[in-house]
Amino acid sequence: MKFKVVLEPSDEGGYTVYVPSLPGCLSEGETVDEALKNIQEAIELYLE
């Protein structure tokens, strides 16, 4: 499955990322790569 994600810079530093089609599914990371890795894990947990 593929989901669109929104990646935004966080005011505190790092990035916040969320999935508009999965309400409440969000994560964050210090780098873009880390944030995308973390949201992938969050999506998997959300769908369980």
PDB file of all heavy atoms in Angstrom:
ATOM      1  N   MET A   1       0.837  -1.186   0.000  1.00  0.00           N
ATOM      2  CA  MET A   1       0.000   0.000   0.000  1.00  0.00           C
ATOM      3  C   MET A   1       0.878   1.244   0.000  1.00  0.00           C
ATOM      4  O   MET A   1       1.954   1.241   0.587  1.00  0.00           O
ATOM      5  CB  MET A   1      -0.885   0.029   1.230  1.00  0.00           C
ATOM      6  CG  MET A   1      -1.882  -1.084   1.334  1.00  0.00           C
ATOM      7  SD  MET A   1      -2.815  -0.960   2.859  1.00  0.00           S
ATOM      8  CE  MET A   1      -4.374  -0.479   2.195  1.00  0.00           C
ATOM      9  N   LYS A   2       0.376   2.270  -0.615  1.00  0.00           N
ATOM     10  CA  LYS A   2       1.089   3.543  -0.622  1.00  0.00           C
ATOM     11  C   LYS A   2       0.164   4.616  -0.054  1.00  0.00           C
ATOM     12  O   LYS A   2      -1.033   4.631  -0.346  1.00  0.00           O
ATOM     13  CB  LYS A   2       1.517   3.927  -2.032  1.00  0.00           C
ATOM     14  CG  LYS A   2       2.585   3.023  -2.588  1.00  0.00           C
ATOM     15  CD  LYS A   2       3.086   3.530  -3.916  1.00  0.00           C
ATOM     16  CE  LYS A   2       4.180   2.599  -4.412  1.00  0.00           C
ATOM     17  NZ  LYS A   2       4.830   3.120  -5.599  1.00  0.00           N
ATOM     18  N   PHE A   3       0.734   5.488   0.759  1.00  0.00           N
ATOM     19  CA  PHE A   3      -0.006   6.587   1.347  1.00  0.00           C
ATOM     20  C   PHE A   3       0.752   7.882   1.107  1.00  0.00           C
ATOM     21  O   PHE A   3       1.986   7.902   1.149  1.00  0.00           O
ATOM     22  CB  PHE A   3      -0.148   6.395   2.868  1.00  0.00           C
ATOM     23  CG  PHE A   3      -0.990   5.221   3.254  1.00  0.00           C
ATOM     24  CD1 PHE A   3      -0.411   3.993   3.539  1.00  0.00           C
ATOM     25  CD2 PHE A   3      -2.365   5.337   3.351  1.00  0.00           C
ATOM     26  CE1 PHE A   3      -1.183   2.907   3.893  1.00  0.00           C
ATOM     27  CE2 PHE A   3      -3.143   4.255   3.701  1.00  0.00           C
ATOM     28  CZ  PHE A   3      -2.556   3.037   3.979  1.00  0.00           C
ATOM     29  N   LYS A   4       0.018   8.953   0.874  1.00  0.00           N
ATOM     30  CA  LYS A   4       0.648  10.271   0.804  1.00  0.00           C
ATOM     31  C   LYS A   4       0.926  10.727   2.222  1.00  0.00           C
ATOM     32  O   LYS A   4       0.098  10.546   3.117  1.00  0.00           O
ATOM     33  CB  LYS A   4      -0.272  11.271   0.125  1.00  0.00           C
ATOM     34  CG  LYS A   4      -0.373  11.076  -1.356  1.00  0.00           C
ATOM     35  CD  LYS A   4      -1.123  12.220  -2.003  1.00  0.00           C
ATOM     36  CE  LYS A   4      -1.163  11.992  -3.503  1.00  0.00           C
ATOM     37  NZ  LYS A   4      -1.821  13.104  -4.193  1.00  0.00           N
ATOM     38  N   VAL A   5       2.103  11.300   2.426  1.00  0.00           N
ATOM     39  CA  VAL A   5       2.462  11.848   3.730  1.00  0.00           C
ATOM     40  C   VAL A   5       2.798  13.321   3.569  1.00  0.00           C
ATOM     41  O   VAL A   5       3.181  13.779   2.495  1.00  0.00           O
ATOM     42  CB  VAL A   5       3.652  11.094   4.377  1.00  0.00           C
ATOM     43  CG1 VAL A   5       3.306   9.636   4.608  1.00  0.00           C
ATOM     44  CG2 VAL A   5       4.907  11.222   3.551  1.00  0.00           C
ATOM     45  N   VAL A   6       2.623  14.058   4.645  1.00  0.00           N
ATOM     46  CA  VAL A   6       2.964  15.478   4.673  1.00  0.00           C
ATOM     47  C   VAL A   6       4.117  15.638   5.651  1.00  0.00           C
ATOM     48  O   VAL A   6       4.016  15.226   6.808  1.00  0.00           O
ATOM     49  CB  VAL A   6       1.754  16.336   5.104  1.00  0.00           C
ATOM     50  CG1 VAL A   6       2.144  17.801   5.183  1.00  0.00           C
ATOM     51  CG2 VAL A   6       0.603  16.141   4.127  1.00  0.00           C
ATOM     52  N   LEU A   7       5.188  16.239   5.178  1.00  0.00           N
ATOM     53  CA  LEU A   7       6.395  16.435   5.968  1.00  0.00           C
ATOM     54  C   LEU A   7       6.568  17.929   6.187  1.00  0.00           C
ATOM     55  O   LEU A   7       6.628  18.692   5.225  1.00  0.00           O
ATOM     56  CB  LEU A   7       7.590  15.854   5.209  1.00  0.00           C
ATOM     57  CG  LEU A   7       8.939  15.868   5.886  1.00  0.00           C
ATOM     58  CD1 LEU A   7       8.962  14.856   7.024  1.00  0.00           C
ATOM     59  CD2 LEU A   7      10.023  15.555   4.882  1.00  0.00           C
ATOM     60  N   GLU A   8       6.627  18.338   7.452  1.00  0.00           N
ATOM     61  CA  GLU A   8       6.751  19.757   7.773  1.00  0.00           C
ATOM     62  C   GLU A   8       7.903  19.964   8.748  1.00  0.00           C
ATOM     63  O   GLU A   8       8.075  19.172   9.676  1.00  0.00           O
ATOM     64  CB  GLU A   8       5.468  20.272   8.428  1.00  0.00           C
ATOM     65  CG  GLU A   8       4.243  20.164   7.560  1.00  0.00           C
ATOM     66  CD  GLU A   8       2.976  20.600   8.267  1.00  0.00           C
ATOM     67  OE1 GLU A   8       2.931  20.559   9.518  1.00  0.00           O
ATOM     68  OE2 GLU A   8       2.029  20.970   7.563  1.00  0.00           O
ATOM     69  N   PRO A   9       8.658  21.048   8.572  1.00  0.00           N
ATOM     70  CA  PRO A   9       9.688  21.373   9.569  1.00  0.00           C
ATOM     71  C   PRO A   9       9.017  21.698  10.907  1.00  0.00           C
ATOM     72  O   PRO A   9       7.981  22.355  10.935  1.00  0.00           O
ATOM     73  CB  PRO A   9      10.384  22.609   9.004  1.00  0.00           C
ATOM     74  CG  PRO A   9       9.895  22.769   7.618  1.00  0.00           C
ATOM     75  CD  PRO A   9       8.636  21.998   7.468  1.00  0.00           C
ATOM     76  N   SER A  10       9.596  21.232  11.974  1.00  0.00           N
ATOM     77  CA  SER A  10       9.058  21.474  13.307  1.00  0.00           C
ATOM     78  C   SER A  10       9.680  22.737  13.895  1.00  0.00           C
ATOM     79  O   SER A  10      10.848  23.050  13.648  1.00  0.00           O
ATOM     80  CB  SER A  10       9.378  20.274  14.204  1.00  0.00           C
ATOM     81  OG  SER A  10       8.897  20.474  15.498  1.00  0.00           O
ATOM     82  N   ASP A  11       8.909  23.476  14.679  1.00  0.00           N
ATOM     83  CA  ASP A  11       9.410  24.695  15.320  1.00  0.00           C
ATOM     84  C   ASP A  11      10.587  24.402  16.241  1.00  0.00           C
ATOM     85  O   ASP A  11      11.481  25.231  16.394  1.00  0.00           O
ATOM     86  CB  ASP A  11       8.301  25.382  16.123  1.00  0.00           C
ATOM     87  CG  ASP A  11       7.206  25.930  15.231  1.00  0.00           C
ATOM     88  OD1 ASP A  11       7.466  26.170  14.031  1.00  0.00           O
ATOM     89  OD2 ASP A  11       6.082  26.125  15.724  1.00  0.00           O
ATOM     90  N   GLU A  12      10.604  23.219  16.847  1.00  0.00           N
ATOM     91  CA  GLU A  12      11.658  22.850  17.790  1.00  0.00           C
ATOM     92  C   GLU A  12      12.876  22.252  17.090  1.00  0.00           C
ATOM     93  O   GLU A  12      13.850  21.886  17.732  1.00  0.00           O
ATOM     94  CB  GLU A  12      11.135  21.838  18.818  1.00  0.00           C
ATOM     95  CG  GLU A  12       9.944  22.289  19.618  1.00  0.00           C
ATOM     96  CD  GLU A  12       8.631  22.041  18.894  1.00  0.00           C
ATOM     97  OE1 GLU A  12       8.522  21.069  18.126  1.00  0.00           O
ATOM     98  OE2 GLU A  12       7.707  22.855  19.085  1.00  0.00           O
ATOM     99  N   GLY A  13      12.800  22.123  15.779  1.00  0.00           N
ATOM    100  CA  GLY A  13      13.854  21.460  15.018  1.00  0.00           C
ATOM    101  C   GLY A  13      13.371  20.088  14.593  1.00  0.00           C
ATOM    102  O   GLY A  13      12.444  19.530  15.164  1.00  0.00           O
ATOM    103  N   GLY A  14      13.960  19.557  13.582  1.00  0.00           N
ATOM    104  CA  GLY A  14      13.529  18.266  13.068  1.00  0.00           C
ATOM    105  C   GLY A  14      12.296  18.417  12.201  1.00  0.00           C
ATOM    106  O   GLY A  14      11.981  19.510  11.715  1.00  0.00           O
ATOM    107  N   TYR A  15      11.576  17.316  12.033  1.00  0.00           N
ATOM    108  CA  TYR A  15      10.425  17.295  11.137  1.00  0.00           C
ATOM    109  C   TYR A  15       9.262  16.539  11.759  1.00  0.00           C
ATOM    110  O   TYR A  15       9.455  15.570  12.466  1.00  0.00           O
ATOM    111  CB  TYR A  15      10.797  16.622   9.813  1.00  0.00           C
ATOM    112  CG  TYR A  15      11.841  17.391   9.055  1.00  0.00           C
ATOM    113  CD1 TYR A  15      13.192  17.152   9.280  1.00  0.00           C
ATOM    114  CD2 TYR A  15      11.485  18.366   8.143  1.00  0.00           C
ATOM    115  CE1 TYR A  15      14.170  17.861   8.606  1.00  0.00           C
ATOM    116  CE2 TYR A  15      12.455  19.089   7.460  1.00  0.00           C
ATOM    117  CZ  TYR A  15      13.785  18.841   7.694  1.00  0.00           C
ATOM    118  OH  TYR A  15      14.740  19.564   7.034  1.00  0.00           O
ATOM    119  N   THR A  16       8.068  17.002  11.436  1.00  0.00           N
ATOM    120  CA  THR A  16       6.838  16.304  11.785  1.00  0.00           C
ATOM    121  C   THR A  16       6.262  15.764  10.489  1.00  0.00           C
ATOM    122  O   THR A  16       6.290  16.440   9.468  1.00  0.00           O
ATOM    123  CB  THR A  16       5.831  17.265  12.438  1.00  0.00           C
ATOM    124  OG1 THR A  16       6.418  17.805  13.624  1.00  0.00           O
ATOM    125  CG2 THR A  16       4.538  16.550  12.801  1.00  0.00           C
ATOM    126  N   VAL A  17       5.750  14.553  10.538  1.00  0.00           N
ATOM    127  CA  VAL A  17       5.180  13.930   9.341  1.00  0.00           C
ATOM    128  C   VAL A  17       3.873  13.251   9.730  1.00  0.00           C
ATOM    129  O   VAL A  17       3.756  12.674  10.802  1.00  0.00           O
ATOM    130  CB  VAL A  17       6.188  12.936   8.701  1.00  0.00           C
ATOM    131  CG1 VAL A  17       6.551  11.814   9.632  1.00  0.00           C
ATOM    132  CG2 VAL A  17       5.680  12.396   7.385  1.00  0.00           C
ATOM    133  N   TYR A  18       2.862  13.397   8.854  1.00  0.00           N
ATOM    134  CA  TYR A  18       1.580  12.762   9.124  1.00  0.00           C
ATOM    135  C   TYR A  18       0.944  12.261   7.837  1.00  0.00           C
ATOM    136  O   TYR A  18       1.363  12.617   6.741  1.00  0.00           O
ATOM    137  CB  TYR A  18       0.641  13.703   9.887  1.00  0.00           C
ATOM    138  CG  TYR A  18       0.254  14.954   9.134  1.00  0.00           C
ATOM    139  CD1 TYR A  18      -0.915  14.992   8.387  1.00  0.00           C
ATOM    140  CD2 TYR A  18       1.030  16.100   9.188  1.00  0.00           C
ATOM    141  CE1 TYR A  18      -1.286  16.131   7.706  1.00  0.00           C
ATOM    142  CE2 TYR A  18       0.667  17.249   8.517  1.00  0.00           C
ATOM    143  CZ  TYR A  18      -0.504  17.255   7.774  1.00  0.00           C
ATOM    144  OH  TYR A  18      -0.864  18.387   7.093  1.00  0.00           O
ATOM    145  N   VAL A  19      -0.074  11.418   8.023  1.00  0.00           N
ATOM    146  CA  VAL A  19      -0.770  10.798   6.896  1.00  0.00           C
ATOM    147  C   VAL A  19      -2.209  11.315   6.898  1.00  0.00           C
ATOM    148  O   VAL A  19      -2.997  10.914   7.757  1.00  0.00           O
ATOM    149  CB  VAL A  19      -0.758   9.253   7.019  1.00  0.00           C
ATOM    150  CG1 VAL A  19      -1.386   8.611   5.796  1.00  0.00           C
ATOM    151  CG2 VAL A  19       0.652   8.739   7.245  1.00  0.00           C
ATOM    152  N   PRO A  20      -2.567  12.206   5.983  1.00  0.00           N
ATOM    153  CA  PRO A  20      -3.916  12.778   5.982  1.00  0.00           C
ATOM    154  C   PRO A  20      -5.037  11.730   5.902  1.00  0.00           C
ATOM    155  O   PRO A  20      -6.092  11.912   6.501  1.00  0.00           O
ATOM    156  CB  PRO A  20      -3.926  13.672   4.736  1.00  0.00           C
ATOM    157  CG  PRO A  20      -2.502  14.016   4.502  1.00  0.00           C
ATOM    158  CD  PRO A  20      -1.724  12.801   4.943  1.00  0.00           C
ATOM    159  N   SER A  21      -4.806  10.640   5.199  1.00  0.00           N
ATOM    160  CA  SER A  21      -5.857   9.617   5.052  1.00  0.00           C
ATOM    161  C   SER A  21      -5.975   8.692   6.259  1.00  0.00           C
ATOM    162  O   SER A  21      -6.901   7.871   6.308  1.00  0.00           O
ATOM    163  CB  SER A  21      -5.620   8.810   3.777  1.00  0.00           C
ATOM    164  OG  SER A  21      -4.383   8.137   3.848  1.00  0.00           O
ATOM    165  N   LEU A  22      -5.059   8.807   7.233  1.00  0.00           N
ATOM    166  CA  LEU A  22      -5.112   7.993   8.450  1.00  0.00           C
ATOM    167  C   LEU A  22      -5.120   8.939   9.656  1.00  0.00           C
ATOM    168  O   LEU A  22      -4.066   9.283  10.192  1.00  0.00           O
ATOM    169  CB  LEU A  22      -3.909   7.048   8.525  1.00  0.00           C
ATOM    170  CG  LEU A  22      -3.720   6.063   7.375  1.00  0.00           C
ATOM    171  CD1 LEU A  22      -2.423   5.280   7.560  1.00  0.00           C
ATOM    172  CD2 LEU A  22      -4.903   5.122   7.259  1.00  0.00           C
ATOM    173  N   PRO A  23      -6.298   9.388  10.079  1.00  0.00           N
ATOM    174  CA  PRO A  23      -6.379  10.363  11.170  1.00  0.00           C
ATOM    175  C   PRO A  23      -5.623   9.913  12.422  1.00  0.00           C
ATOM    176  O   PRO A  23      -5.747   8.772  12.867  1.00  0.00           O
ATOM    177  CB  PRO A  23      -7.882  10.449  11.463  1.00  0.00           C
ATOM    178  CG  PRO A  23      -8.536   9.968  10.218  1.00  0.00           C
ATOM    179  CD  PRO A  23      -7.592   8.961   9.615  1.00  0.00           C
ATOM    180  N   GLY A  24      -4.806  10.807  12.939  1.00  0.00           N
ATOM    181  CA  GLY A  24      -4.048  10.518  14.146  1.00  0.00           C
ATOM    182  C   GLY A  24      -2.743   9.795  13.907  1.00  0.00           C
ATOM    183  O   GLY A  24      -1.992   9.547  14.839  1.00  0.00           O
ATOM    184  N   CYS A  25      -2.451   9.454  12.664  1.00  0.00           N
ATOM    185  CA  CYS A  25      -1.199   8.755  12.348  1.00  0.00           C
ATOM    186  C   CYS A  25      -0.130   9.801  12.049  1.00  0.00           C
ATOM    187  O   CYS A  25      -0.126  10.418  10.981  1.00  0.00           O
ATOM    188  CB  CYS A  25      -1.404   7.830  11.157  1.00  0.00           C
ATOM    189  SG  CYS A  25       0.031   6.796  10.798  1.00  0.00           S
ATOM    190  N   LEU A  26       0.751  10.010  13.023  1.00  0.00           N
ATOM    191  CA  LEU A  26       1.807  10.999  12.851  1.00  0.00           C
ATOM    192  C   LEU A  26       3.054  10.558  13.564  1.00  0.00           C
ATOM    193  O   LEU A  26       3.039   9.687  14.427  1.00  0.00           O
ATOM    194  CB  LEU A  26       1.354  12.377  13.337  1.00  0.00           C
ATOM    195  CG  LEU A  26       0.938  12.501  14.796  1.00  0.00           C
ATOM    196  CD1 LEU A  26       2.081  13.030  15.618  1.00  0.00           C
ATOM    197  CD2 LEU A  26      -0.240  13.444  14.890  1.00  0.00           C
ATOM    198  N   SER A  27       4.150  11.161  13.179  1.00  0.00           N
ATOM    199  CA  SER A  27       5.438  10.859  13.782  1.00  0.00           C
ATOM    200  C   SER A  27       6.352  12.048  13.573  1.00  0.00           C
ATOM    201  O   SER A  27       5.932  13.079  13.049  1.00  0.00           O
ATOM    202  CB  SER A  27       6.035   9.586  13.186  1.00  0.00           C
ATOM    203  OG  SER A  27       7.138   9.146  13.959  1.00  0.00           O
ATOM    204  N   GLU A  28       7.604  11.894  13.987  1.00  0.00           N
ATOM    205  CA  GLU A  28       8.582  12.961  13.813  1.00  0.00           C
ATOM    206  C   GLU A  28       9.974  12.362  13.758  1.00  0.00           C
ATOM    207  O   GLU A  28      10.167  11.188  14.037  1.00  0.00           O
ATOM    208  CB  GLU A  28       8.475  13.983  14.944  1.00  0.00           C
ATOM    209  CG  GLU A  28       8.647  13.405  16.326  1.00  0.00           C
ATOM    210  CD  GLU A  28       8.335  14.401  17.427  1.00  0.00           C
ATOM    211  OE1 GLU A  28       7.801  15.482  17.145  1.00  0.00           O
ATOM    212  OE2 GLU A  28       8.643  14.088  18.576  1.00  0.00           O
ATOM    213  N   GLY A  29      10.938  13.183  13.382  1.00  0.00           N
ATOM    214  CA  GLY A  29      12.321  12.750  13.327  1.00  0.00           C
ATOM    215  C   GLY A  29      13.238  13.943  13.211  1.00  0.00           C
ATOM    216  O   GLY A  29      12.818  15.037  12.822  1.00  0.00           O
ATOM    217  N   GLU A  30      14.500  13.731  13.533  1.00  0.00           N
ATOM    218  CA  GLU A  30      15.492  14.804  13.469  1.00  0.00           C
ATOM    219  C   GLU A  30      15.870  15.143  12.035  1.00  0.00           C
ATOM    220  O   GLU A  30      16.225  16.279  11.734  1.00  0.00           O
ATOM    221  CB  GLU A  30      16.742  14.420  14.263  1.00  0.00           C
ATOM    222  CG  GLU A  30      16.518  14.380  15.766  1.00  0.00           C
ATOM    223  CD  GLU A  30      16.156  15.743  16.336  1.00  0.00           C
ATOM    224  OE1 GLU A  30      16.786  16.753  15.946  1.00  0.00           O
ATOM    225  OE2 GLU A  30      15.219  15.802  17.162  1.00  0.00           O
ATOM    226  N   THR A  31      15.808  14.152  11.147  1.00  0.00           N
ATOM    227  CA  THR A  31      16.127  14.356   9.732  1.00  0.00           C
ATOM    228  C   THR A  31      14.941  13.894   8.894  1.00  0.00           C
ATOM    229  O   THR A  31      14.046  13.195   9.388  1.00  0.00           O
ATOM    230  CB  THR A  31      17.369  13.538   9.319  1.00  0.00           C
ATOM    231  OG1 THR A  31      17.051  12.145   9.424  1.00  0.00           O
ATOM    232  CG2 THR A  31      18.583  13.870  10.184  1.00  0.00           C
ATOM    233  N   VAL A  32      14.946  14.265   7.620  1.00  0.00           N
ATOM    234  CA  VAL A  32      13.882  13.823   6.711  1.00  0.00           C
ATOM    235  C   VAL A  32      13.856  12.293   6.648  1.00  0.00           C
ATOM    236  O   VAL A  32      12.792  11.678   6.757  1.00  0.00           O
ATOM    237  CB  VAL A  32      14.081  14.426   5.302  1.00  0.00           C
ATOM    238  CG1 VAL A  32      13.128  13.788   4.303  1.00  0.00           C
ATOM    239  CG2 VAL A  32      13.896  15.934   5.342  1.00  0.00           C
ATOM    240  N   ASP A  33      15.019  11.676   6.498  1.00  0.00           N
ATOM    241  CA  ASP A  33      15.082  10.213   6.411  1.00  0.00           C
ATOM    242  C   ASP A  33      14.539   9.548   7.671  1.00  0.00           C
ATOM    243  O   ASP A  33      13.798   8.570   7.593  1.00  0.00           O
ATOM    244  CB  ASP A  33      16.517   9.745   6.154  1.00  0.00           C
ATOM    245  CG  ASP A  33      16.989  10.048   4.743  1.00  0.00           C
ATOM    246  OD1 ASP A  33      16.141  10.219   3.840  1.00  0.00           O
ATOM    247  OD2 ASP A  33      18.215  10.100   4.536  1.00  0.00           O
ATOM    248  N   GLU A  34      14.913  10.081   8.832  1.00  0.00           N
ATOM    249  CA  GLU A  34      14.435   9.517  10.089  1.00  0.00           C
ATOM    250  C   GLU A  34      12.926   9.690  10.225  1.00  0.00           C
ATOM    251  O   GLU A  34      12.224   8.763  10.644  1.00  0.00           O
ATOM    252  CB  GLU A  34      15.145  10.189  11.265  1.00  0.00           C
ATOM    253  CG  GLU A  34      14.741   9.616  12.612  1.00  0.00           C
ATOM    254  CD  GLU A  34      15.437  10.307  13.780  1.00  0.00           C
ATOM    255  OE1 GLU A  34      16.484  10.952  13.575  1.00  0.00           O
ATOM    256  OE2 GLU A  34      14.913  10.199  14.906  1.00  0.00           O
ATOM    257  N   ALA A  35      12.410  10.841   9.848  1.00  0.00           N
ATOM    258  CA  ALA A  35      10.969  11.087   9.936  1.00  0.00           C
ATOM    259  C   ALA A  35      10.203  10.134   9.021  1.00  0.00           C
ATOM    260  O   ALA A  35       9.173   9.578   9.416  1.00  0.00           O
ATOM    261  CB  ALA A  35      10.663  12.534   9.587  1.00  0.00           C
ATOM    262  N   LEU A  36      10.706   9.918   7.800  1.00  0.00           N
ATOM    263  CA  LEU A  36      10.033   9.008   6.877  1.00  0.00           C
ATOM    264  C   LEU A  36      10.095   7.563   7.354  1.00  0.00           C
ATOM    265  O   LEU A  36       9.129   6.806   7.210  1.00  0.00           O
ATOM    266  CB  LEU A  36      10.639   9.148   5.479  1.00  0.00           C
ATOM    267  CG  LEU A  36      10.377  10.493   4.797  1.00  0.00           C
ATOM    268  CD1 LEU A  36      11.121  10.571   3.475  1.00  0.00           C
ATOM    269  CD2 LEU A  36       8.892  10.748   4.607  1.00  0.00           C
ATOM    270  N   LYS A  37      11.212   7.170   7.945  1.00  0.00           N
ATOM    271  CA  LYS A  37      11.327   5.822   8.514  1.00  0.00           C
ATOM    272  C   LYS A  37      10.335   5.653   9.663  1.00  0.00           C
ATOM    273  O   LYS A  37       9.654   4.632   9.776  1.00  0.00           O
ATOM    274  CB  LYS A  37      12.754   5.586   9.003  1.00  0.00           C
ATOM    275  CG  LYS A  37      12.989   4.234   9.607  1.00  0.00           C
ATOM    276  CD  LYS A  37      14.425   4.087  10.091  1.00  0.00           C
ATOM    277  CE  LYS A  37      14.546   2.845  10.943  1.00  0.00           C
ATOM    278  NZ  LYS A  37      15.611   2.931  11.914  1.00  0.00           N
ATOM    279  N   ASN A  38      10.243   6.679  10.511  1.00  0.00           N
ATOM    280  CA  ASN A  38       9.340   6.603  11.657  1.00  0.00           C
ATOM    281  C   ASN A  38       7.873   6.571  11.237  1.00  0.00           C
ATOM    282  O   ASN A  38       7.076   5.853  11.840  1.00  0.00           O
ATOM    283  CB  ASN A  38       9.597   7.775  12.604  1.00  0.00           C
ATOM    284  CG  ASN A  38      10.924   7.665  13.304  1.00  0.00           C
ATOM    285  OD1 ASN A  38      11.532   6.603  13.357  1.00  0.00           O
ATOM    286  ND2 ASN A  38      11.400   8.770  13.859  1.00  0.00           N
ATOM    287  N   ILE A  39       7.504   7.328  10.204  1.00  0.00           N
ATOM    288  CA  ILE A  39       6.098   7.305   9.774  1.00  0.00           C
ATOM    289  C   ILE A  39       5.765   5.973   9.123  1.00  0.00           C
ATOM    290  O   ILE A  39       4.641   5.488   9.245  1.00  0.00           O
ATOM    291  CB  ILE A  39       5.742   8.501   8.860  1.00  0.00           C
ATOM    292  CG1 ILE A  39       4.221   8.687   8.781  1.00  0.00           C
ATOM    293  CG2 ILE A  39       6.307   8.347   7.477  1.00  0.00           C
ATOM    294  CD1 ILE A  39       3.539   9.021  10.061  1.00  0.00           C
ATOM    295  N   GLN A  40       6.729   5.343   8.472  1.00  0.00           N
ATOM    296  CA  GLN A  40       6.470   4.017   7.903  1.00  0.00           C
ATOM    297  C   GLN A  40       6.115   3.033   9.023  1.00  0.00           C
ATOM    298  O   GLN A  40       5.167   2.267   8.904  1.00  0.00           O
ATOM    299  CB  GLN A  40       7.688   3.528   7.127  1.00  0.00           C
ATOM    300  CG  GLN A  40       7.468   2.184   6.464  1.00  0.00           C
ATOM    301  CD  GLN A  40       8.657   1.751   5.618  1.00  0.00           C
ATOM    302  OE1 GLN A  40       9.637   2.471   5.471  1.00  0.00           O
ATOM    303  NE2 GLN A  40       8.560   0.576   5.055  1.00  0.00           N
ATOM    304  N   GLU A  41       6.855   3.093  10.111  1.00  0.00           N
ATOM    305  CA  GLU A  41       6.560   2.230  11.256  1.00  0.00           C
ATOM    306  C   GLU A  41       5.205   2.589  11.872  1.00  0.00           C
ATOM    307  O   GLU A  41       4.424   1.715  12.234  1.00  0.00           O
ATOM    308  CB  GLU A  41       7.664   2.373  12.305  1.00  0.00           C
ATOM    309  CG  GLU A  41       7.479   1.470  13.499  1.00  0.00           C
ATOM    310  CD  GLU A  41       8.613   1.606  14.504  1.00  0.00           C
ATOM    311  OE1 GLU A  41       9.762   1.862  14.083  1.00  0.00           O
ATOM    312  OE2 GLU A  41       8.333   1.448  15.700  1.00  0.00           O
ATOM    313  N   ALA A  42       4.907   3.889  11.966  1.00  0.00           N
ATOM    314  CA  ALA A  42       3.627   4.323  12.528  1.00  0.00           C
ATOM    315  C   ALA A  42       2.455   3.845  11.671  1.00  0.00           C
ATOM    316  O   ALA A  42       1.417   3.435  12.203  1.00  0.00           O
ATOM    317  CB  ALA A  42       3.602   5.847  12.667  1.00  0.00           C
ATOM    318  N   ILE A  43       2.612   3.874  10.353  1.00  0.00           N
ATOM    319  CA  ILE A  43       1.558   3.390   9.451  1.00  0.00           C
ATOM    320  C   ILE A  43       1.322   1.902   9.679  1.00  0.00           C
ATOM    321  O   ILE A  43       0.175   1.451   9.775  1.00  0.00           O
ATOM    322  CB  ILE A  43       1.928   3.672   7.978  1.00  0.00           C
ATOM    323  CG1 ILE A  43       1.874   5.176   7.696  1.00  0.00           C
ATOM    324  CG2 ILE A  43       0.998   2.900   7.030  1.00  0.00           C
ATOM    325  CD1 ILE A  43       2.494   5.568   6.368  1.00  0.00           C
ATOM    326  N   GLU A  44       2.401   1.133   9.776  1.00  0.00           N
ATOM    327  CA  GLU A  44       2.264  -0.306  10.007  1.00  0.00           C
ATOM    328  C   GLU A  44       1.527  -0.579  11.317  1.00  0.00           C
ATOM    329  O   GLU A  44       0.629  -1.429  11.361  1.00  0.00           O
ATOM    330  CB  GLU A  44       3.639  -0.965  10.022  1.00  0.00           C
ATOM    331  CG  GLU A  44       4.314  -0.976   8.662  1.00  0.00           C
ATOM    332  CD  GLU A  44       5.767  -1.422   8.717  1.00  0.00           C
ATOM    333  OE1 GLU A  44       6.252  -1.828   9.795  1.00  0.00           O
ATOM    334  OE2 GLU A  44       6.434  -1.353   7.653  1.00  0.00           O
ATOM    335  N   LEU A  45       1.865   0.147  12.366  1.00  0.00           N
ATOM    336  CA  LEU A  45       1.178  -0.039  13.651  1.00  0.00           C
ATOM    337  C   LEU A  45      -0.260   0.427  13.583  1.00  0.00           C
ATOM    338  O   LEU A  45      -1.158  -0.210  14.160  1.00  0.00           O
ATOM    339  CB  LEU A  45       1.940   0.717  14.755  1.00  0.00           C
ATOM    340  CG  LEU A  45       3.314   0.170  15.090  1.00  0.00           C
ATOM    341  CD1 LEU A  45       4.058   1.119  16.035  1.00  0.00           C
ATOM    342  CD2 LEU A  45       3.213  -1.226  15.692  1.00  0.00           C
ATOM    343  N   TYR A  46      -0.516   1.505  12.892  1.00  0.00           N
ATOM    344  CA  TYR A  46      -1.873   2.027  12.737  1.00  0.00           C
ATOM    345  C   TYR A  46      -2.775   1.001  12.072  1.00  0.00           C
ATOM    346  O   TYR A  46      -3.916   0.807  12.464  1.00  0.00           O
ATOM    347  CB  TYR A  46      -1.829   3.320  11.923  1.00  0.00           C
ATOM    348  CG  TYR A  46      -3.148   4.036  11.797  1.00  0.00           C
ATOM    349  CD1 TYR A  46      -3.443   5.119  12.634  1.00  0.00           C
ATOM    350  CD2 TYR A  46      -4.089   3.672  10.838  1.00  0.00           C
ATOM    351  CE1 TYR A  46      -4.640   5.803  12.518  1.00  0.00           C
ATOM    352  CE2 TYR A  46      -5.286   4.348  10.725  1.00  0.00           C
ATOM    353  CZ  TYR A  46      -5.558   5.416  11.557  1.00  0.00           C
ATOM    354  OH  TYR A  46      -6.754   6.090  11.452  1.00  0.00           O
ATOM    355  N   LEU A  47      -2.250   0.335  11.047  1.00  0.00           N
ATOM    356  CA  LEU A  47      -3.044  -0.615  10.282  1.00  0.00           C
ATOM    357  C   LEU A  47      -3.250  -1.954  10.990  1.00  0.00           C
ATOM    358  O   LEU A  47      -4.127  -2.723  10.595  1.00  0.00           O
ATOM    359  CB  LEU A  47      -2.420  -0.829   8.908  1.00  0.00           C
ATOM    360  CG  LEU A  47      -2.404   0.403   8.002  1.00  0.00           C
ATOM    361  CD1 LEU A  47      -1.674   0.092   6.704  1.00  0.00           C
ATOM    362  CD2 LEU A  47      -3.807   0.893   7.727  1.00  0.00           C
ATOM    363  N   GLU A  48      -2.442  -2.234  12.010  1.00  0.00           N
ATOM    364  CA  GLU A  48      -2.631  -3.483  12.772  1.00  0.00           C
ATOM    365  C   GLU A  48      -3.874  -3.356  13.538  1.00  0.00           C
ATOM    366  O   GLU A  48      -4.600  -3.892  14.054  1.00  0.00           O
ATOM    367  CB  GLU A  48      -1.445  -3.730  13.713  1.00  0.00           C
ATOM    368  CG  GLU A  48      -0.244  -4.267  13.015  1.00  0.00           C
ATOM    369  CD  GLU A  48       0.882  -4.596  13.989  1.00  0.00           C
ATOM    370  OE1 GLU A  48       0.709  -4.467  15.207  1.00  0.00           O
ATOM    371  OE2 GLU A  48       1.949  -4.985  13.508  1.00  0.00           O
TER     372      GLU A  48
END
